[in-house]
């Protein structure tokens, strides 16, 4: 019985590790206006869409990390007695990506706060991997026939990323071989067992939040691939009611005439 329990615990631990691949990270350092680090500071990460909060405490070097965040927009708040409260809005967390939010606290004379708006980094400096994130706006606004292939396929946007050539239903990533890519859906392998066909091709386009194509230099957590990694994340619920609908319509009036025999 004890062996069975141990096996079950290992399976749950492995599942949690896989799901972590579909999450993002916020990290940073808290310092004062002179550049000296401020230890044991209370830091809060608020998901603007869902209202969920995660809290952390900076270490003795002033560093904090939120390693397992759902994809979305965040507000990072930092508080410490004797300093003005700082709020950094517009922090975007993308799949398999680290967002740096370094905070400088000013000495408070009265109850004051400082609001900062985060800017998207021009260059990714947190790792050696090469990749591109395609966010929900592109998936929602762009036509689904940009790369041919299946109708309303969530793979239609893959060839928009650097280093990828199509067709989208069987792309070559970074010069790799056909049928060699690893496709992750919310952290789980989603290639078919027959061969590396994308088994998640049938997932609704409306259900996709964003994806990241990693062409090279990806970490050891990604395996079973010789052709890059496509990491998809599905949407979660929010505090607002929303939805979408579509319809296929074929009018026979516009059909071409059959060839005369």
C-alpha positions as CSV (number, residue, x, y, z in Angstrom):
1,X,0.0,0.0,0.0
2,X,2.8,2.4,0.8
3,X,4.5,1.7,-2.6
4,X,1.2,2.4,-4.4
5,X,0.8,5.7,-2.5
6,X,4.4,6.7,-3.4
7,X,3.7,6.0,-7.1
8,X,0.5,8.1,-7.0
9,X,2.4,11.0,-5.4
10,X,5.1,10.8,-8.0
11,X,2.5,10.9,-10.8
12,X,0.9,14.0,-9.3
13,X,4.3,15.7,-8.9
14,X,5.1,15.0,-12.6
15,X,1.7,16.5,-13.7
16,X,2.4,19.6,-11.7
17,X,5.8,19.9,-13.3
18,X,4.3,19.6,-16.8
19,X,1.7,22.3,-16.0
20,X,4.5,24.6,-14.9
21,X,5.7,24.7,-18.5
22,X,2.5,26.5,-19.5
23,X,3.0,29.3,-16.9
24,X,5.1,32.4,-16.6
25,X,7.3,34.1,-14.0
26,X,7.6,37.5,-12.4
27,X,10.8,38.3,-10.6
28,X,12.7,41.4,-9.5
29,X,14.8,43.2,-6.9
30,X,13.6,45.9,-4.4
31,X,15.9,48.7,-3.6
32,X,15.8,52.3,-2.3
33,X,16.6,55.5,-4.1
34,X,20.3,55.1,-3.3
35,X,20.4,51.6,-4.9
36,X,20.7,49.7,-1.6
37,X,18.5,46.6,-1.5
38,X,15.6,46.4,0.9
39,X,15.2,42.9,2.4
40,X,12.0,41.2,3.7
41,X,9.6,43.4,1.7
42,X,6.0,42.3,1.1
43,X,5.3,41.8,-2.6
44,X,1.9,41.1,-4.1
45,X,1.1,40.0,-7.7
46,X,-2.6,40.6,-8.7
47,X,-4.1,39.0,-11.8
48,X,-6.2,41.9,-13.2
49,X,-8.5,39.5,-15.2
50,X,-9.3,37.0,-12.5
51,X,-8.7,39.1,-9.3
52,X,-6.5,36.3,-7.8
53,X,-3.5,37.4,-5.7
54,X,-0.2,35.8,-4.8
55,X,2.1,37.1,-2.1
56,X,5.8,36.7,-1.6
57,X,8.5,38.2,0.7
58,X,11.8,39.4,-0.7
59,X,14.9,37.6,0.6
60,X,17.9,39.2,2.4
61,X,19.2,40.4,-1.0
62,X,16.0,42.1,-1.9
63,X,15.0,39.5,-4.5
64,X,11.5,38.1,-5.0
65,X,10.1,35.6,-7.4
66,X,6.6,34.5,-8.5
67,X,7.5,31.3,-10.4
68,X,4.1,29.8,-11.2
69,X,1.8,32.5,-12.6
70,X,-1.1,32.0,-15.0
71,X,-0.8,33.9,-18.3
72,X,-2.3,37.3,-18.2
73,X,-1.9,41.0,-17.0
74,X,-0.7,41.7,-13.5
75,X,-0.2,44.6,-11.1
76,X,2.8,44.2,-8.8
77,X,2.5,46.0,-5.4
78,X,5.4,46.4,-3.0
79,X,5.0,47.6,0.6
80,X,7.4,48.2,3.5
81,X,7.0,50.3,6.6
82,X,8.7,53.7,6.3
83,X,8.5,53.7,2.4
84,X,5.9,54.7,-0.1
85,X,3.8,51.9,-1.5
86,X,4.7,51.1,-5.1
87,X,2.3,49.7,-7.7
88,X,3.5,48.6,-11.1
89,X,0.6,48.1,-13.6
90,X,0.5,46.6,-17.0
91,X,2.9,43.7,-16.2
92,X,2.4,41.0,-18.9
93,X,3.0,37.4,-18.1
94,X,3.5,35.2,-21.2
95,X,3.8,31.4,-21.5
96,X,7.3,30.1,-20.7
97,X,8.7,33.6,-20.2
98,X,10.3,35.6,-17.3
99,X,9.2,39.2,-16.7
100,X,11.6,41.3,-14.7
101,X,10.0,44.0,-12.4
102,X,12.6,45.8,-10.4
103,X,11.1,48.3,-7.9
104,X,12.6,51.4,-6.3
105,X,11.0,52.5,-3.1
106,X,11.1,56.1,-1.9
107,X,11.0,57.1,1.8
108,X,7.6,58.1,2.9
109,X,6.8,61.4,4.7
110,X,3.0,60.7,4.8
111,X,0.8,57.9,3.5
112,X,1.7,58.0,-0.2
113,X,2.0,55.6,-3.0
114,X,3.9,55.5,-6.4
115,X,2.2,54.2,-9.5
116,X,4.4,52.8,-12.3
117,X,3.4,51.4,-15.7
118,X,5.5,48.6,-16.9
119,X,7.0,48.7,-20.4
120,X,7.5,45.6,-22.6
121,X,11.2,44.8,-22.9
122,X,12.7,45.3,-26.3
123,X,15.1,42.4,-25.8
124,X,14.7,39.1,-23.9
125,X,17.7,38.8,-21.6
126,X,16.6,36.1,-19.2
127,X,17.8,33.1,-21.1
128,X,19.5,31.9,-24.3
129,X,16.4,30.3,-25.8
130,X,15.1,31.8,-29.1
131,X,11.3,32.1,-29.3
132,X,8.4,34.3,-30.1
133,X,5.1,34.7,-28.2
134,X,1.9,35.2,-30.2
135,X,-0.8,36.7,-27.9
136,X,-4.5,36.5,-27.9
137,X,-5.0,39.7,-29.9
138,X,-3.4,38.2,-33.0
139,X,-5.3,35.0,-32.6
140,X,-8.6,36.9,-32.3
141,X,-8.0,39.6,-35.0
142,X,-6.1,37.9,-37.8
143,X,-7.8,35.7,-40.4
144,X,-7.5,31.9,-40.0
145,X,-6.5,31.2,-43.6
146,X,-3.2,33.0,-43.5
147,X,-1.2,29.8,-43.8
148,X,-3.6,27.5,-45.5
149,X,-4.3,24.1,-44.0
150,X,-7.4,23.2,-42.0
151,X,-10.3,25.6,-41.6
152,X,-10.3,27.5,-38.3
153,X,-7.1,25.8,-37.2
154,X,-5.3,27.1,-34.1
155,X,-2.0,26.2,-35.9
156,X,-2.7,28.9,-38.6
157,X,-0.4,31.5,-36.9
158,X,2.7,29.3,-36.3
159,X,4.4,30.3,-39.5
160,X,4.2,34.0,-38.5
161,X,7.0,33.4,-36.0
162,X,10.6,33.8,-36.9
163,X,12.5,30.7,-38.2
164,X,9.3,28.8,-39.0
165,X,8.3,27.7,-42.5
166,X,5.0,25.9,-43.3
167,X,2.5,24.5,-44.0
168,X,1.2,25.2,-40.5
169,X,-0.1,21.7,-40.0
170,X,3.4,20.4,-40.3
171,X,5.9,23.2,-39.8
172,X,9.7,23.2,-39.9
173,X,11.1,25.1,-36.9
174,X,14.6,26.4,-37.0
175,X,15.6,24.1,-39.9
176,X,14.3,21.0,-38.2
177,X,12.7,17.9,-39.7
178,X,9.0,17.5,-40.5
179,X,7.0,15.8,-37.8
180,X,9.8,16.5,-35.3
181,X,8.2,19.3,-33.2
182,X,7.0,19.0,-29.7
183,X,3.5,20.5,-29.1
184,X,2.5,21.3,-25.6
185,X,-1.1,22.1,-24.5
186,X,-1.2,23.6,-21.0
187,X,2.1,21.9,-20.3
188,X,1.1,18.4,-21.5
189,X,2.5,16.7,-24.6
190,X,-0.3,16.8,-27.3
191,X,1.3,15.1,-30.3
192,X,-0.5,11.9,-31.5
193,X,0.8,8.5,-30.5
194,X,0.8,7.4,-34.1
195,X,3.4,10.0,-35.1
196,X,4.0,13.7,-34.3
197,X,0.7,14.9,-35.7
198,X,-0.7,17.8,-33.6
199,X,-3.4,16.0,-31.6
200,X,-4.6,19.4,-30.2
201,X,-5.5,20.6,-33.7
202,X,-9.2,20.1,-32.8
203,X,-9.1,22.5,-29.8
204,X,-11.3,25.6,-30.4
205,X,-9.5,28.7,-31.6
206,X,-11.7,30.7,-29.2
207,X,-10.2,28.6,-26.3
208,X,-6.6,29.6,-27.0
209,X,-5.0,32.4,-25.0
210,X,-1.6,32.5,-26.6
211,X,1.3,30.3,-27.7
212,X,5.1,30.5,-27.8
213,X,7.3,28.9,-30.5
214,X,10.8,28.1,-29.3
215,X,13.2,27.3,-32.1
216,X,16.4,26.6,-30.2
217,X,18.2,26.9,-26.8
218,X,15.1,25.8,-24.9
219,X,15.6,24.3,-21.4
220,X,16.0,20.6,-20.5
221,X,12.3,20.4,-19.3
222,X,11.3,20.1,-23.0
223,X,12.1,16.8,-24.6
224,X,11.1,14.5,-27.4
225,X,11.8,17.0,-30.1
226,X,14.2,17.7,-32.9
227,X,12.2,20.5,-34.4
228,X,11.4,23.1,-31.8
229,X,8.6,23.5,-29.2
230,X,5.1,25.0,-29.7
231,X,3.7,25.8,-26.2
232,X,0.0,26.6,-26.2
233,X,-2.1,28.0,-23.3
234,X,-5.9,27.8,-23.1
235,X,-8.0,30.7,-21.7
236,X,-9.1,30.7,-18.1
237,X,-12.2,32.3,-16.6
238,X,-12.3,36.0,-15.7
239,X,-14.5,38.3,-13.7
240,X,-16.4,39.5,-16.8
241,X,-18.9,37.5,-18.9
242,X,-17.7,37.1,-22.4
243,X,-18.0,34.8,-25.4
244,X,-17.9,34.4,-29.1
245,X,-19.8,32.6,-31.9
246,X,-19.2,31.7,-35.5
247,X,-21.2,30.2,-38.4
248,X,-20.3,28.4,-41.6
249,X,-22.6,29.3,-44.6
250,X,-22.5,27.8,-48.1
251,X,-24.9,29.2,-50.6
252,X,-25.3,27.0,-53.7
253,X,-25.9,30.1,-55.9
254,X,-22.2,30.9,-55.7
255,X,-21.0,27.4,-56.6
256,X,-19.1,26.9,-59.8
257,X,-20.9,25.0,-62.6
258,X,-19.9,21.4,-63.1
259,X,-17.8,20.6,-66.1
260,X,-19.7,19.4,-69.1
261,X,-18.9,15.8,-70.1
